[in-house]
Amino acid sequence: MNSGRVCWPAGDRRAGSGLATTIVTDPDAGHRTVLPGEQVIDAGLPMQRGGIPEADRRLGELA
C-alpha cells in the first residue's frame, strides 16, 4: 500500500538530523529539473531522460 510518502534516503537522513526537508515531485517530470530563470539544457550525452519539458519546469518552480 502506498501511503503517498515519497521515499528519499537523503531526506530521511536530513530529517533524522533535525534539518527541515521538503520533497517536491511531478509525475510527468523527467531527469532534468529546470529552475526558474534557467534555460533548458539539451546538450550532453544522448539518453532517455523521460518527462516533458513543461513538467520539468513545473517541478523547478515548486522547488
CORTA-V256999 format. One record per residue. RES is the residue in one letter. PHI is phi in whole degrees, 0 to 359 (* if undefined). OMEGA is omega as a letter, one per 30 degrees, with the letter a starting at -180 (none if undefined). Layout:
RES:PHI:OMEGA  RES:PHI:OMEGA
This chain:
M:*:l  N:264:a  S:280:a  G:90:a  R:280:l  V:272:l  C:270:l  W:222:a  P:308:a  A:295:l  G:295:l  D:296:l  R:295:l  R:297:l  A:298:l  G:295:l  S:263:l  G:81:a  L:265:l  A:291:a  T:219:l  T:243:l  I:256:l  V:247:a  T:224:l  D:216:a  P:299:a  D:262:a  A:281:l  G:254:a  H:281:a  R:254:l  T:288:a  V:250:l  L:282:l  P:306:l  G:88:l  E:273:l  Q:270:l  V:293:l  I:264:l  D:237:l  A:265:l  G:100:a  L:292:l  P:290:l  M:201:l  Q:277:a  R:260:a  G:70:l  G:76:l  I:234:a  P:305:a  E:298:l  A:289:l  D:300:l  R:291:l  R:303:a  L:298:l  G:298:l  E:293:l  L:293:a  A:289:none
